[in-house]
Amino acid sequence: MASHRKSRTPGTRVAGIRTPALATAALTSVALLSQTATAAPSDDGKPSLEEVEKKVGDLYRQAESATEKYNAAKETTAKQRKQVDTLLDDVAKRTQKLNDAREELGSFAAAQYRTGAGLPDTATFLLADTPQDVFDQRQVMDRLTGRQKDAVDDYVTQQSETMKKRQEATQSLETLTESQGDLKTAKATVQKKLGDARALMSKLTAEEKARLAAIEKEKQEEAARKAAELAEQQAAREKAQEEAAAQQDSGGSAGSGATGSSGSTTSPSTGSGYAAKAEKALAFARAQIGKPYVWGATGPGSYDCSGLTQAAWKAAGVSLPRTTYDQVNAGTTVPVSQARPGDLVFFYDDVTHVGIYIGNGMMIHAPKPGTYVREESVYYDGESAIHSVVRPA
């Protein structure tokens, strides 16, 4: 799965996701739960199996939400660290230039002293509180030679620019410190949520775990059935498009048939160019099947959900953002019924999980801690869990 809940407006929810079938599915789920678990707490005060299942699921989703926050904070921290390093390098170079300008002024001061001019004008400049104080003394500037004046101007410029860059570096360091704090907080949140989930599961008896597995199996079967329905709908739609294209070809003249067949059924994003890229992305994703989910991981040995989709499309030459929050806006939103292999399928109202569609109602994703990258129905957590489908290229 992915991770985190963010006060950020999610992408547009796919129209028509919630249907009357959802009510039937919900009732079926409740019936299954009631057959395999007692809804009411037991006499000893322990939560029911149904309550444990819901709590564990909520904790994993919260951990996924925190993981996406961690990913975002990590990305921000890396960028800010690079910016700070660049600024510090710049400050070091400017400081050297400032020292060089100061040495040149010092050489003028020494020369004036050797000629017996009393307190050298250049020394007066160096001893002043600020360069501007000297500029206010016009008689000093009048006595400086052209070369000396150029040296003074260079010194003033270098001093001003160096101070400015030092201020920028200081501010960037403060921002970096804040981002590192956010990163630490997000990491602690993920670890706590996962720890709480593991603690709940560890309290279950062997019988309760078996019953919980039975409930999960029933859910998977329902998800597979929904995936098959989607596959049938998509196959029927594609057949209708092919027939319409064939009729258009046969109905037109020989000279215009090619034009008609190329423009009516397939958008540019679903043409051969997209299909070729999607094939590369899917080949990469399939090669990762069996690798463990690790929160915050981007490969090659393990992945979280958005790390997997980012890496898969990178293999196809397409750069995706790091987090689910940004990936959901990195393409064109399409209805679930029109999903094509390679499309990204996002889940939950807070957009905290993502998988890559492979066709026939199935996807490849990194589900959650303790699991591995695998193929699974896009309805693995119910129809209502699907947020949107996005075509990234």
C-alpha positions as CSV (number, residue, x, y, z in Angstrom):
1,M,0.0,0.0,0.0
2,A,1.0,3.5,0.1
3,S,0.9,6.0,2.8
4,H,-0.6,9.1,4.2
5,R,-3.5,11.4,4.7
6,K,-2.8,14.9,3.5
7,S,-4.8,18.1,3.7
8,R,-4.5,18.3,0.0
9,T,-7.3,18.2,-2.5
10,P,-7.3,14.8,-4.2
11,G,-7.7,14.2,-7.9
12,T,-11.2,13.9,-9.4
13,R,-13.1,10.8,-8.3
14,V,-14.1,8.6,-11.1
15,A,-17.7,9.1,-12.0
16,G,-19.9,6.1,-11.5
17,I,-17.7,4.3,-9.0
18,R,-20.4,4.0,-6.4
19,T,-23.3,1.8,-7.8
20,P,-26.2,-0.1,-6.3
21,A,-23.9,-3.1,-6.5
22,L,-21.9,-1.6,-3.7
23,A,-24.8,-1.9,-1.3
24,T,-25.1,-5.6,-2.3
25,A,-21.4,-6.1,-1.8
26,A,-21.5,-4.4,1.6
27,L,-24.4,-6.6,2.7
28,T,-22.6,-9.7,1.5
29,S,-19.5,-8.6,3.4
30,V,-21.5,-8.1,6.6
31,A,-23.1,-11.4,6.2
32,L,-19.8,-13.1,5.8
33,L,-18.4,-11.4,8.8
34,S,-21.3,-12.3,10.9
35,Q,-20.9,-16.0,9.9
36,T,-17.3,-16.1,10.8
37,A,-16.9,-13.7,13.6
38,T,-18.9,-12.3,16.5
39,A,-19.6,-8.6,16.0
40,A,-20.1,-7.9,19.7
41,P,-17.2,-7.8,22.1
42,S,-16.7,-10.9,24.1
43,D,-17.5,-11.2,27.8
44,D,-13.9,-10.8,28.8
45,G,-13.7,-7.4,27.2
46,K,-11.6,-8.4,24.2
47,P,-12.6,-6.9,20.8
48,S,-14.4,-9.1,18.4
49,L,-12.7,-10.5,15.4
50,E,-14.6,-8.1,13.2
51,E,-13.4,-5.2,15.2
52,V,-9.8,-6.5,15.1
53,E,-9.9,-6.9,11.3
54,K,-11.3,-3.3,10.9
55,K,-8.7,-1.9,13.3
56,V,-5.8,-3.6,11.6
57,G,-7.0,-2.5,8.2
58,D,-7.3,1.1,9.5
59,L,-3.9,1.0,11.0
60,Y,-2.3,-0.2,7.8
61,R,-4.0,2.5,5.8
62,Q,-2.9,5.1,8.3
63,A,0.6,3.7,8.1
64,E,0.4,4.0,4.3
65,S,-0.7,7.6,4.6
66,A,2.2,8.3,6.9
67,T,4.5,6.6,4.5
68,E,3.5,8.9,1.7
69,K,4.1,11.9,4.0
70,Y,7.5,10.4,4.8
71,N,8.2,10.0,1.0
72,A,7.2,13.7,0.5
73,A,9.3,14.9,3.4
74,K,12.3,12.8,2.3
75,E,12.1,14.2,-1.2
76,T,11.8,17.8,0.1
77,T,14.7,17.2,2.5
78,A,16.9,15.9,-0.3
79,K,16.2,18.9,-2.5
80,Q,16.8,21.4,0.3
81,R,20.1,19.6,1.3
82,K,21.3,20.0,-2.3
83,Q,20.3,23.7,-2.2
84,V,22.1,24.3,1.1
85,D,25.2,22.6,-0.2
86,T,25.2,24.7,-3.3
87,L,24.8,27.9,-1.2
88,L,27.5,26.9,1.2
89,D,29.9,26.3,-1.8
90,D,28.9,29.7,-3.2
91,V,29.6,31.4,0.1
92,A,33.0,29.7,0.4
93,K,33.9,31.0,-3.1
94,R,32.7,34.5,-2.4
95,T,34.5,34.6,0.9
96,Q,37.7,33.8,-0.9
97,K,37.0,36.6,-3.4
98,L,36.3,38.9,-0.5
99,N,39.6,38.0,1.1
100,D,41.4,38.5,-2.2
101,A,39.9,42.0,-2.4
102,R,40.8,42.8,1.2
103,E,44.4,41.7,0.5
104,E,44.6,44.0,-2.5
105,L,43.4,46.9,-0.4
106,G,45.9,46.0,2.2
107,S,48.7,46.2,-0.3
108,F,47.6,49.8,-1.2
109,A,47.5,50.7,2.5
110,A,51.0,49.4,3.0
111,A,52.3,51.3,0.0
112,Q,50.7,54.6,1.3
113,Y,52.3,54.0,4.7
114,R,55.7,53.5,3.2
115,T,55.5,56.8,1.3
116,G,54.9,58.6,4.6
117,A,51.3,59.6,4.0
118,G,50.4,59.2,7.6
119,L,47.3,57.1,8.2
120,P,46.7,55.7,4.7
121,D,43.4,56.4,3.1
122,T,43.0,52.7,2.3
123,A,43.7,51.8,5.9
124,T,41.0,54.3,6.9
125,F,38.7,52.4,4.7
126,L,39.6,49.1,6.2
127,L,39.2,50.4,9.7
128,A,35.8,52.0,9.1
129,D,32.7,50.3,10.6
130,T,31.2,50.0,7.2
131,P,32.3,50.8,3.6
132,Q,29.5,53.3,3.4
133,D,31.1,55.4,6.2
134,V,34.1,55.9,4.0
135,F,32.1,56.7,1.0
136,D,30.5,59.5,3.0
137,Q,33.9,61.0,3.4
138,R,34.3,62.2,-0.2
139,Q,37.8,63.5,0.4
140,V,39.0,59.9,0.8
141,M,37.6,58.9,-2.5
142,D,39.1,62.0,-4.1
143,R,42.6,60.9,-3.1
144,L,42.3,57.3,-4.3
145,T,43.8,56.4,-7.7
146,G,41.7,54.8,-10.3
147,R,43.1,51.4,-9.5
148,Q,42.5,51.8,-5.8
149,K,39.0,52.9,-6.4
150,D,38.3,49.7,-8.5
151,A,39.7,47.7,-5.6
152,V,37.4,49.4,-3.2
153,D,34.4,48.9,-5.4
154,D,35.2,45.2,-5.8
155,Y,35.6,44.8,-2.1
156,V,32.2,46.5,-1.4
157,T,30.5,44.3,-4.0
158,Q,32.1,41.1,-2.7
159,Q,31.2,42.0,0.9
160,S,27.6,42.7,0.0
161,E,27.1,39.5,-2.1
162,T,28.8,37.3,0.4
163,M,26.6,38.6,3.3
164,K,23.5,38.0,1.1
165,K,24.5,34.5,0.3
166,R,25.3,33.8,3.9
167,Q,21.8,34.9,4.9
168,E,20.3,32.7,2.2
169,A,22.3,29.7,3.4
170,T,21.2,30.4,7.0
171,Q,17.5,30.5,6.0
172,S,17.9,27.3,3.9
173,L,19.5,25.5,6.8
174,E,16.5,26.5,9.0
175,T,14.1,25.2,6.5
176,L,16.1,22.0,6.1
177,T,16.0,21.5,9.9
178,E,12.1,21.8,9.8
179,S,11.9,19.3,6.9
180,Q,14.1,16.9,8.8
181,G,11.7,17.2,11.7
182,D,8.8,16.4,9.5
183,L,10.7,13.4,8.2
184,K,11.4,12.2,11.7
185,T,7.8,12.6,12.7
186,A,6.4,10.8,9.7
187,K,8.8,7.9,10.2
188,A,7.8,7.6,13.9
189,T,4.1,7.6,12.9
190,V,4.6,4.8,10.4
191,Q,6.5,2.7,12.9
192,K,3.9,3.2,15.6
193,K,1.0,2.3,13.3
194,L,2.7,-0.8,12.1
195,G,3.6,-1.7,15.6
196,D,0.0,-1.3,16.8
197,A,-1.2,-3.5,13.9
198,R,1.3,-6.2,14.7
199,A,0.4,-6.1,18.3
200,L,-3.3,-6.6,17.5
201,M,-2.5,-9.5,15.2
202,S,-0.2,-11.2,17.8
203,K,-3.1,-11.4,20.3
204,L,-5.2,-13.5,18.0
205,T,-5.4,-17.2,18.6
206,A,-4.7,-19.7,15.9
207,E,-8.4,-20.3,15.4
208,E,-9.1,-16.6,15.1
209,K,-6.3,-16.2,12.5
210,A,-7.8,-19.1,10.5
211,R,-11.3,-17.4,10.6
212,L,-9.7,-14.1,9.6
213,A,-8.0,-15.9,6.7
214,A,-11.4,-17.3,5.6
215,I,-12.9,-13.8,5.6
216,E,-10.0,-12.6,3.5
217,K,-10.4,-15.4,1.0
218,E,-14.1,-14.6,0.6
219,K,-13.1,-11.0,-0.1
220,Q,-10.6,-12.1,-2.7
221,E,-13.1,-14.2,-4.5
222,E,-15.6,-11.3,-4.6
223,A,-12.8,-9.1,-5.9
224,A,-11.9,-11.7,-8.6
225,R,-15.6,-11.8,-9.7
226,K,-15.7,-8.0,-10.0
227,A,-12.5,-8.1,-12.0
228,A,-14.0,-10.6,-14.4
229,E,-17.0,-8.4,-14.9
230,L,-14.8,-5.4,-15.7
231,A,-12.8,-7.5,-18.2
232,E,-16.0,-8.6,-19.9
233,Q,-17.2,-4.9,-20.1
234,Q,-13.9,-3.8,-21.6
235,A,-13.8,-6.6,-24.1
236,A,-17.3,-5.8,-25.2
237,R,-16.4,-2.1,-25.6
238,E,-13.3,-2.9,-27.6
239,K,-15.3,-5.2,-29.9
240,A,-17.9,-2.5,-30.5
241,Q,-15.1,0.0,-31.3
242,E,-13.5,-2.5,-33.8
243,E,-16.9,-3.1,-35.5
244,A,-17.6,0.6,-35.7
245,A,-14.1,1.2,-37.3
246,A,-14.7,-1.7,-39.7
247,Q,-18.0,-0.2,-40.8
248,Q,-16.5,3.2,-41.2
249,D,-13.7,1.7,-43.4
250,S,-16.1,-0.2,-45.6
251,G,-18.6,2.7,-45.9
252,G,-16.0,5.2,-47.1
253,S,-14.1,5.4,-50.3
254,A,-10.9,3.7,-50.8
255,G,-9.0,6.9,-50.5
256,S,-10.7,8.0,-47.3
257,G,-10.9,4.7,-45.5
258,A,-7.5,4.9,-43.8
259,T,-8.4,8.3,-42.5
260,G,-11.6,7.2,-41.0
261,S,-10.1,4.1,-39.3
262,S,-7.4,6.2,-37.6
263,G,-9.4,8.9,-36.0
264,S,-12.6,7.6,-34.4
265,T,-11.9,5.0,-31.8
266,T,-8.5,5.6,-30.3
267,S,-7.2,8.7,-28.6
268,P,-3.5,9.6,-29.0
269,S,-2.7,8.5,-25.4
270,T,-4.0,5.0,-26.1
271,G,-2.3,4.6,-29.5
272,S,0.8,2.6,-30.3
273,G,3.1,5.1,-28.6
274,Y,1.4,4.7,-25.3
275,A,1.0,1.0,-25.7
276,A,4.8,0.6,-26.3
277,K,5.7,2.6,-23.2
278,A,3.1,0.8,-21.1
279,E,4.5,-2.6,-22.2
280,K,7.9,-1.6,-20.9
281,A,6.4,-0.4,-17.6
282,L,4.5,-3.6,-17.2
283,A,7.5,-5.7,-18.0
284,F,9.4,-4.0,-15.3
285,A,6.6,-4.3,-12.8
286,R,6.2,-8.0,-13.5
287,A,9.9,-8.6,-12.9
288,Q,9.4,-7.1,-9.4
289,I,6.7,-9.6,-8.4
290,G,7.7,-11.4,-5.2
291,K,9.8,-8.6,-3.8
292,P,8.8,-7.3,-0.3
293,Y,6.8,-4.2,0.5
294,V,9.0,-1.9,2.5
295,W,7.7,1.6,3.4
296,G,9.7,4.4,1.8
297,A,11.5,1.9,-0.6
298,T,12.0,2.7,-4.3
299,G,13.9,-0.5,-5.3
300,P,15.6,-2.4,-6.5
301,G,15.2,-5.0,-3.7
302,S,11.9,-3.7,-2.2
303,Y,9.2,-1.1,-2.9
304,D,6.3,0.7,-1.4
305,C,3.3,1.3,-3.7
306,S,4.3,4.6,-5.3
307,G,7.9,3.6,-5.4
308,L,6.9,0.7,-7.6
309,T,4.8,2.7,-10.0
310,Q,7.5,5.4,-10.3
311,A,10.2,2.8,-11.0
312,A,8.0,0.9,-13.5
313,W,7.3,4.0,-15.6
314,K,10.8,5.2,-15.3
315,A,11.8,2.0,-17.1
316,A,9.6,3.2,-19.9
317,G,11.3,6.6,-20.0
318,V,8.5,8.4,-18.2
319,S,9.3,10.4,-15.1
320,L,6.6,10.3,-12.4
321,P,6.6,12.2,-9.1
322,R,7.5,10.3,-5.9
323,T,4.2,10.3,-4.0
324,T,0.7,9.1,-4.7
325,Y,-0.5,12.7,-4.1
326,D,1.5,14.0,-7.0
327,Q,1.2,10.9,-9.3
328,V,-2.5,11.2,-9.3
329,N,-2.1,14.6,-11.1
330,A,0.6,13.3,-13.5
331,G,-1.7,12.3,-16.4
332,T,-5.2,12.1,-17.8
333,T,-8.0,10.8,-15.7
334,V,-10.1,8.1,-17.4
335,P,-13.1,6.0,-16.2
336,V,-12.4,2.6,-14.7
337,S,-14.3,1.0,-17.6
338,Q,-11.7,2.5,-20.0
339,A,-8.6,1.6,-18.1
340,R,-5.8,0.3,-20.3
341,P,-2.6,-1.7,-19.4
342,G,-0.1,0.7,-17.9
343,D,-2.7,3.1,-16.3
344,L,-2.3,3.9,-12.7
345,V,-5.2,3.0,-10.3
346,F,-5.5,5.0,-7.2
347,F,-7.3,4.1,-4.0
348,Y,-9.1,5.8,-1.1
349,D,-10.4,9.3,-0.6
350,D,-7.0,10.5,0.6
351,V,-5.2,8.9,-2.4
352,T,-2.8,6.8,-0.4
353,H,-2.4,3.7,-2.5
354,V,-1.6,3.1,-6.2
355,G,-1.2,0.1,-8.5
356,I,-0.4,-0.3,-12.2
357,Y,-3.2,-1.8,-14.3
358,I,-2.4,-4.9,-16.4
359,G,-5.8,-5.6,-18.0
360,N,-8.8,-7.8,-17.2
361,G,-9.6,-6.0,-14.0
362,M,-6.2,-6.8,-12.5
363,M,-3.2,-4.8,-11.4
364,I,0.4,-5.2,-10.0
365,H,1.0,-3.4,-6.7
366,A,2.9,-3.4,-3.5
367,P,0.1,-3.9,-1.0
368,K,1.3,-3.3,2.5
369,P,3.9,-4.2,5.1
370,G,4.3,-8.0,5.5
371,T,3.3,-8.6,1.9
372,Y,5.0,-8.8,-1.5
373,V,4.6,-7.2,-4.9
374,R,1.8,-9.2,-6.6
375,E,-1.0,-9.3,-9.1
376,E,-4.4,-8.6,-7.7
377,S,-7.9,-7.5,-8.6
378,V,-8.4,-3.7,-8.6
379,Y,-11.4,-4.5,-6.4
380,Y,-9.2,-6.0,-3.7
381,D,-10.6,-3.7,-1.1
382,G,-14.0,-3.2,-2.6
383,E,-15.4,-1.1,-5.4
384,S,-15.8,2.0,-3.3
385,A,-12.0,2.0,-2.5
386,I,-11.1,2.9,-6.1
387,H,-10.4,6.7,-6.3
388,S,-9.4,7.2,-9.9
389,V,-7.6,5.9,-12.9
390,V,-4.8,8.0,-14.5
391,R,-3.0,7.5,-17.8
392,P,0.5,8.9,-17.2
393,A,1.8,9.2,-20.7
